[in-house]
Amino acid sequence: MDVDRIKNACSETLVVNLLKEKPMHGYDMCKEIENRSSGYFVLKHSTLYPLLHRLEKEGLVKSKWSEFDAGKPRKYYYLTKKGVAHHEKTIESWRELVASIGHLIPEVAT
């Protein structure tokens, strides 16, 4: 089984879930995903930024340049209302998927 393909398919949901909590810039998103997953998910910048650009084109995410703590400007991403609605539908789909897999493969259900 190609676990990397499965992890890659999860990337959008993981990123959008973070942005549901608060606006973030790319570096923080990568670090937060890696930290919360205890290193299981390592999102590369070469994967993240094309994903963010696609989400912007779809109207799910917007970005703005901000300067915090007199540092260099960083591009922060945040969810739009459309993005929040999309995320809610995605979470429901994930619940159904996990429940179905749990019924089919009881050993993975927790």
KEBA-432554 format. One record per residue (C-alpha): x, y, z. Coordinates in steps of 0.5 Angstrom, whole numbers, plus 500, padded with zeros to 3 digits. Layout:
// KEBA-432554
XYZ
...
// end
This chain:
// KEBA-432554
500500500
503507498
502511505
505517502
499517497
494517502
498522507
498527501
490526500
489528507
494535506
488539504
483537510
489538515
491545512
484547512
483545519
488549521
486555518
479554521
482556527
486562525
490565520
497562519
503563514
506557510
512555515
507555521
502551517
508546516
511546523
504545526
502539522
508536523
508537531
501535532
502529528
508527532
512527525
507523522
505528517
511532514
508537509
513540504
513547502
513544495
506541496
503546501
504553496
501550490
495547495
494554498
494557491
489552488
484553494
485561493
483560486
477556488
475562493
476557499
482561502
484568502
491571503
494578505
501580507
502582514
508584518
508582525
513584531
517589526
519583522
519582515
512581511
509574511
503572507
498570512
492565509
485565512
478561510
473565507
465563509
465558503
472555505
468554512
462551509
467546505
471544511
464542514
462538509
469535508
469533516
462530515
465526509
471524513
467521519
463517514
469514511
472513518
466509520
465505514
472503514
471501521
466497520
469493514
476493518
474492525
482492527
483499525
477502529
478505535
// end
